[in-house]
Amino acid sequence: MKRRDCLGYLSSLAAATAFGGGTRQLFASEQAASGLKITDVRAILTAPAGIRLCVVKVSTNEPELYGLGCATFTQRARVVQTAVDQYLKPFLLGKDPTKIEDIWQSSWVSSYWRNGPVLNNALGGVDMALWDILGKRAQLPLYQLFGGKSREAVDTYRHARGNSPEEVVEDVRRFQSQGYRHIRVQAAVPGLATYGAKSRDTAQSSEQANRDTKVWEPKPYVRFIPKLFEHLRHELGDEVELLHDVHERVPPILAIQLVKDLDPFRLFFLEDPFSPEDIGYFPMLRQQSSTPLAMGELFNNPHEFTGLIKDRLIDLIRVHISQIGGLTPARKLAAFCEYFGVRTAWHGPGDVSPVGHAAHVHLDLATPNFGIQEAREFSQEEQDVFPGCPELRDGYYWPNQRVGLGIEIDEALAAKFPIQDEPPFDIDWGNLRRADGTSTKP
């Protein structure tokens, strides 16, 4: 703010107070004096890699000053778009984009009902965009505004998979040859629709997919996974850090048995042994196993994870940062975790946009209790649509030194990759069933 503007601002505050204008006039005077305002809020849907992404663009009245944020909830992309364009936009127009905390708090309560994935993602996209604006206005990379670097690069893990233990070993070695030290492993269980083992058939229509029921049974999986890790350790040794995702697919008592059976194989972490509805089982599990536990991919509400952290029942937090409302709550969550020895491992697969991955990198660089980052190798199409994608090299994400989030979007090119509504991304989730036809968790 220039000296003349500052004097005028102080004079307006004094006048409002002296003449009994009260709080309302003070607030109005501050709004008028700040100058910078939000002029547009818009959701952009694009799918350069075939995955439905949602990016929020917040524009201001300062020429060329805008911010980007990730609001990707790929299973309900158009609903998030509606929440941004029809509900958050009218609420935010004219507001000062530098008042990030106030905008977050007021937007969060503006719908009355809160802590849902659609509205949280919409708010998360706006929140990241506001931080991007602040970094650009300060002419600093965002990690500098978060306190500066705690490390030079961000250690990551990738996903190895196969239809047999031998194929998984081959895939792990491929990633090791590229410099990765942490690798998640998933393998197909014969005869079952196993999470993470195979790509979905995207050629099916909804009608075809609804007829093609996916069958899942937990007991064969629970018997198979310890054998997989026994084979992996025998072939790969102890140097590589191995991870595995249960994906909440088994009953809690079977999950407890599985974690105990995996103790000898020294995992870096086991993810989502329980669903959010079953977190009450964590104390029982913690008493019986020393395997590090990661949890939180499906969390929306802070009350889902605060107890797990304060009671030291998990080792890494795995939330999807747009799903909990963006960078503002994610920073608070990371700080809360630090006091209880819990590390960060933000959710970062292909259904997080490159803008979301850039946000991860800035958080990871500045967070002292960083643990590991799930990584995505961006396709050429993604890199073209989103100039400034974080560089993935030697198993690390490396930041660029651009201001703000350091990433942009080519809107004209993004429009050439429209999202496809048929078939829906989530068609398999709802059609996963037990052998007797019972619907089960994905």
C-alpha positions in Angstrom: 0.0 0.0 0.0 1.4 3.4 -1.0 2.0 6.1 1.7 -0.9 8.3 0.5 -3.3 5.3 0.4 -2.2 4.2 3.9 -2.8 7.7 5.3 -6.2 7.8 3.6 -7.0 4.3 5.1 -6.0 5.4 8.6 -8.1 8.6 8.3 -11.2 6.6 7.2 -10.8 4.3 10.2 -10.4 7.3 12.6 -13.5 9.0 11.0 -15.6 5.9 11.3 -14.7 5.5 15.0 -15.0 9.2 15.9 -18.5 9.6 14.5 -19.8 6.4 16.0 -19.9 4.5 12.8 -19.0 1.3 14.7 -17.9 -2.1 13.5 -19.9 -2.1 10.2 -18.3 1.2 9.0 -14.8 0.0 10.1 -15.2 -3.2 8.0 -16.6 -1.3 5.0 -13.7 1.3 5.2 -11.2 -1.5 5.3 -12.8 -3.2 2.3 -12.8 0.0 0.3 -9.2 0.9 1.2 -7.6 -2.5 0.3 -8.0 -2.0 -3.5 -7.4 -5.6 -4.6 -10.7 -7.5 -5.3 -11.9 -10.8 -6.7 -13.5 -10.2 -10.1 -14.2 -13.8 -11.2 -14.2 -17.3 -9.9 -14.4 -20.2 -12.4 -14.1 -23.9 -12.5 -12.2 -25.4 -15.5 -12.8 -29.1 -16.4 -10.2 -30.9 -18.5 -8.8 -34.4 -19.0 -5.4 -34.3 -20.8 -4.6 -37.8 -19.4 -8.1 -39.1 -19.6 -8.8 -38.4 -15.9 -11.5 -35.8 -15.1 -9.7 -32.9 -13.5 -11.2 -29.7 -12.0 -9.1 -26.6 -11.6 -10.4 -23.3 -10.1 -9.2 -19.9 -11.5 -9.7 -16.9 -9.3 -9.1 -13.5 -11.1 -8.6 -10.1 -9.6 -8.9 -6.5 -10.7 -5.1 -6.2 -10.9 -4.1 -6.9 -14.5 -2.7 -10.5 -15.1 -3.0 -11.3 -11.3 -4.9 -14.6 -10.9 -4.5 -17.8 -9.0 -5.1 -21.5 -9.7 -6.2 -24.3 -7.4 -7.1 -27.9 -7.6 -10.7 -29.0 -6.9 -10.5 -32.4 -8.4 -13.2 -34.9 -7.2 -13.1 -36.9 -10.4 -16.1 -39.1 -9.5 -18.3 -36.0 -9.2 -16.5 -33.4 -11.3 -19.6 -31.5 -12.7 -21.1 -31.2 -9.2 -17.9 -29.5 -8.0 -18.1 -27.2 -11.0 -21.6 -26.2 -10.1 -20.6 -25.5 -6.5 -17.8 -23.3 -7.7 -19.6 -21.4 -10.4 -23.1 -21.1 -9.0 -22.5 -20.8 -5.3 -18.9 -19.8 -4.3 -18.5 -17.3 -7.1 -21.4 -15.0 -6.1 -20.2 -15.2 -2.5 -16.6 -14.2 -3.3 -17.0 -11.5 -5.9 -15.6 -8.2 -4.6 -13.8 -9.7 -1.7 -10.1 -9.1 -0.9 -8.2 -12.2 -2.1 -5.4 -11.7 0.4 -7.8 -12.3 3.3 -7.4 -16.1 2.9 -8.3 -17.2 6.4 -11.4 -15.0 6.5 -12.5 -16.2 3.1 -12.0 -19.8 4.1 -13.9 -19.5 7.3 -16.8 -17.6 5.9 -17.1 -19.8 2.8 -17.0 -22.9 4.9 -20.1 -21.9 7.0 -21.9 -20.2 4.1 -23.6 -23.4 3.0 -24.6 -24.1 6.7 -24.1 -27.9 6.2 -20.4 -28.6 5.7 -17.6 -31.2 5.7 -18.8 -32.9 2.5 -16.5 -33.9 -0.4 -18.2 -31.7 -3.0 -18.2 -28.4 -1.1 -14.8 -29.1 0.5 -13.2 -29.7 -3.0 -14.8 -26.5 -4.3 -13.5 -24.5 -1.4 -10.2 -26.3 -1.6 -9.7 -25.1 -5.2 -10.5 -21.5 -4.3 -8.2 -21.6 -1.3 -5.2 -22.9 -3.3 -5.9 -20.2 -5.9 -5.8 -17.5 -3.2 -2.5 -18.7 -1.9 -1.2 -18.7 -5.5 -2.3 -15.1 -5.8 -0.6 -14.2 -2.5 2.7 -15.8 -3.7 2.5 -14.0 -7.0 1.8 -10.7 -5.4 4.7 -11.2 -3.0 6.9 -12.3 -5.9 7.9 -15.4 -3.9 7.5 -19.2 -4.3 4.7 -20.3 -2.0 7.0 -22.4 0.2 8.8 -19.2 1.2 5.5 -17.9 2.6 5.1 -21.1 4.5 8.4 -20.5 6.3 11.0 -21.6 3.8 12.5 -24.9 2.8 13.0 -27.8 5.3 14.6 -29.8 2.5 15.8 -29.4 -1.1 13.5 -31.9 -2.8 10.5 -34.1 -2.1 11.0 -37.8 -1.7 8.3 -39.8 -3.5 6.9 -43.2 -4.1 5.4 -44.9 -7.2 3.0 -47.8 -7.8 4.3 -51.2 -8.8 1.8 -53.9 -9.7 1.3 -57.1 -11.6 -0.8 -60.2 -12.1 1.6 -62.3 -10.1 4.4 -61.8 -7.5 7.0 -62.2 -10.3 5.4 -59.4 -12.3 5.4 -57.2 -9.2 9.1 -57.8 -8.6 9.8 -56.9 -12.2 7.9 -53.7 -11.9 9.6 -52.8 -8.6 13.0 -53.2 -10.2 11.9 -50.9 -13.1 11.2 -48.1 -10.6 14.4 -48.8 -8.6 16.4 -48.4 -11.9 14.8 -44.9 -12.1 16.0 -43.9 -8.6 13.0 -44.6 -6.5 13.6 -45.8 -3.0 9.9 -46.1 -1.9 7.5 -48.2 -3.9 3.9 -49.2 -3.3 3.1 -52.8 -4.4 -0.3 -54.3 -5.4 -0.9 -57.6 -7.0 -3.9 -59.3 -8.5 -5.6 -62.0 -6.4 -6.6 -64.8 -8.9 -10.2 -64.6 -9.9 -11.0 -61.4 -8.0 -11.2 -57.7 -8.9 -8.2 -56.6 -6.9 -7.6 -52.9 -6.2 -4.5 -51.5 -7.9 -3.6 -54.6 -9.9 -5.2 -53.8 -13.3 -6.3 -50.8 -15.3 -10.0 -50.3 -15.6 -11.7 -51.1 -18.9 -12.6 -47.5 -20.0 -14.1 -48.7 -23.3 -17.3 -50.0 -21.6 -20.5 -48.0 -21.6 -22.3 -47.5 -18.3 -24.9 -50.1 -19.3 -22.2 -52.6 -20.1 -20.3 -51.9 -16.9 -23.5 -52.2 -14.9 -23.9 -55.7 -16.3 -20.3 -56.6 -15.7 -20.3 -57.1 -11.9 -16.8 -57.0 -10.3 -16.4 -59.8 -7.7 -14.3 -59.3 -4.5 -13.8 -61.6 -1.5 -11.6 -60.5 1.4 -10.3 -63.8 2.8 -8.4 -65.0 -0.3 -6.8 -61.5 -0.4 -5.8 -61.6 3.3 -4.2 -65.0 2.7 -2.4 -63.9 -0.4 -0.8 -60.6 0.6 1.7 -62.0 3.2 2.9 -64.5 0.6 3.4 -61.6 -1.8 5.6 -59.8 0.6 7.5 -62.9 1.6 8.4 -63.3 -2.1 9.2 -59.6 -2.5 11.6 -59.5 0.4 13.3 -62.7 -0.7 13.8 -61.3 -4.2 14.5 -57.6 -3.4 16.1 -57.7 0.0 15.6 -55.1 2.8 16.9 -51.9 1.2 13.8 -51.0 -0.8 11.0 -49.4 1.2 7.7 -51.3 0.4 4.2 -49.9 0.9 0.7 -51.4 0.4 -2.8 -50.2 0.3 -5.6 -52.3 1.7 -8.1 -49.7 0.4 -10.6 -50.3 3.3 -11.8 -53.5 1.5 -11.7 -56.1 4.3 -13.7 -56.5 7.6 -11.8 -54.9 10.5 -11.0 -58.2 12.3 -9.4 -59.6 9.1 -7.5 -56.3 8.6 -6.0 -56.7 12.1 -4.9 -60.3 11.3 -3.4 -59.1 8.0 -1.3 -56.3 9.6 0.0 -58.7 12.2 1.0 -61.2 9.4 2.9 -58.4 7.6 5.0 -57.4 10.6 8.0 -59.6 9.6 8.3 -57.9 6.2 9.0 -54.4 7.6 6.7 -52.2 5.5 7.3 -48.5 5.2 3.5 -48.2 5.8 0.3 -50.0 5.3 -2.5 -47.7 4.1 -6.2 -47.7 5.0 -6.5 -51.0 6.9 -10.0 -49.7 8.0 -12.7 -47.6 6.4 -13.5 -44.2 8.0 -16.5 -45.8 9.6 -14.3 -48.3 11.4 -11.6 -46.1 12.9 -12.7 -47.3 16.4 -10.6 -50.4 15.7 -7.3 -48.6 15.6 -6.6 -48.9 19.4 -7.0 -52.7 19.1 -4.7 -52.8 16.1 -2.0 -50.6 17.6 -1.6 -52.9 20.6 -1.0 -55.9 18.3 1.3 -54.6 15.5 4.4 -52.4 14.9 3.7 -52.0 11.2 3.5 -48.2 10.4 0.0 -47.2 9.5 -1.2 -44.5 7.0 -4.8 -43.3 7.0 -7.0 -40.6 5.8 -7.6 -40.7 2.0 -11.4 -40.6 2.4 -11.5 -38.2 5.3 -13.6 -35.0 5.0 -14.2 -33.9 8.5 -11.5 -32.9 11.0 -13.1 -35.0 13.7 -12.3 -38.1 11.7 -8.5 -37.6 12.1 -7.9 -35.5 15.2 -8.4 -38.4 17.6 -6.2 -40.8 15.6 -3.4 -38.2 15.7 -3.6 -37.1 19.3 -3.8 -40.7 20.5 -0.8 -41.7 18.2 -2.8 -44.4 16.5 -1.4 -43.7 13.0 2.0 -42.8 11.7 1.2 -40.9 8.5 -1.8 -38.8 7.4 -3.0 -39.5 3.8 -5.7 -36.8 3.2 -6.6 -35.5 -0.3 -5.9 -31.8 0.5 -8.7 -30.4 -1.7 -11.1 -32.8 0.0 -10.4 -31.2 3.4 -10.6 -27.7 2.0 -7.2 -26.8 0.6 -3.9 -25.5 1.8 -5.2 -23.5 4.7 -6.5 -26.6 6.6 -3.7 -28.8 5.3 -1.1 -26.5 6.8 -2.9 -26.6 10.2 -3.2 -30.4 10.0 0.5 -30.8 9.3 1.4 -28.6 12.3 -1.0 -30.5 14.5 0.6 -33.8 13.4 4.0 -32.5 14.2 3.3 -32.4 17.9 2.3 -36.1 17.9 5.0 -37.6 15.8 2.7 -38.1 12.8 4.2 -37.4 9.3 2.6 -36.2 6.1 1.9 -38.4 3.0 -0.6 -36.4 1.0 -2.9 -38.3 -1.4 -1.4 -37.8 -4.9 -2.4 -40.1 -7.6 -3.6 -39.3 -11.2 -6.9 -37.9 -9.9 -5.1 -34.9 -8.4 -4.4 -32.3 -11.1 -0.8 -31.0 -11.7 -1.9 -27.9 -9.8 -2.7 -30.0 -6.8 0.7 -31.7 -7.1 2.4 -28.3 -7.2 0.6 -27.5 -4.0 1.9 -30.8 -2.5 5.5 -29.9 -3.3 5.3 -26.5 -1.7 3.8 -28.0 1.5 6.3 -30.8 1.5 9.3 -28.5 1.1 8.2 -26.4 4.1 6.8 -29.1 6.5 9.3 -30.4 9.1 7.3 -33.6 9.7 7.1 -34.5 6.0 7.1 -38.3 5.5 6.7 -39.2 1.8 4.7 -38.0 -1.2 2.7 -40.1 -3.6 4.0 -39.2 -7.1 2.6 -38.8 -10.6 4.7 -38.9 -13.7 2.9 -36.3 -15.9 2.1 -37.2 -19.5 3.3 -34.8 -22.3 -0.3 -33.6 -22.7 -0.5 -32.8 -19.0 2.8 -30.8 -19.2 1.5 -28.9 -22.2 -1.8 -28.0 -20.6 -0.2 -27.2 -17.2 3.2 -25.5 -17.9 5.3 -25.6 -14.8 4.5 -29.2 -13.6 6.8 -30.3 -10.8 9.9 -32.1 -12.2 10.1 -35.7 -11.2 13.8 -36.9 -11.2 15.8 -39.5 -9.3 12.7 -40.4 -7.2 12.2 -36.8 -6.1 9.9 -33.9 -7.0 12.0 -30.8 -7.6 10.3 -27.4 -7.4 10.8 -24.7 -10.0 11.6 -21.2 -8.7 8.6 -19.5 -10.1 6.4 -17.3 -7.8 3.2 -18.6 -6.2 2.5 -22.3 -7.0 4.7 -22.0 -10.0 2.2 -23.6 -12.4 -0.1 -22.2 -15.1 -2.9 -23.5 -17.4 -3.2 -23.1 -21.1 -7.0 -22.8 -21.3 -7.2 -23.0 -25.0 -5.3 -26.3 -25.0 -7.2 -27.6 -21.9 -10.5 -27.1 -23.9 -9.2 -29.6 -26.4 -9.2 -32.3 -23.8 -12.9 -32.2 -22.5 -13.9 -34.5 -19.8 -15.9 -37.5 -20.8 -19.1 -38.4 -18.9 -19.3 -41.9 -20.4 -18.3 -44.2 -18.9 -18.2 -42.6 -15.4 -14.9 -43.0 -13.6 -16.6 -44.4 -10.6 -18.7 -47.1 -12.4 -16.6 -49.9 -10.9 -16.8 -48.7 -7.3 -20.5 -49.1 -7.1 -20.5 -52.4 -8.9 -18.0 -54.2 -6.7 -19.8 -57.1 -4.9 -19.2 -60.2 -2.8 -19.6 -63.5 -4.5 -23.2 -63.7 -3.1 -24.1 -60.4 -4.7 -23.7 -58.2 -1.6 -22.4 -54.6 -2.3 -19.0 -54.0 -0.7 -16.6 -51.1 -0.1 -14.3 -50.1 -3.0 
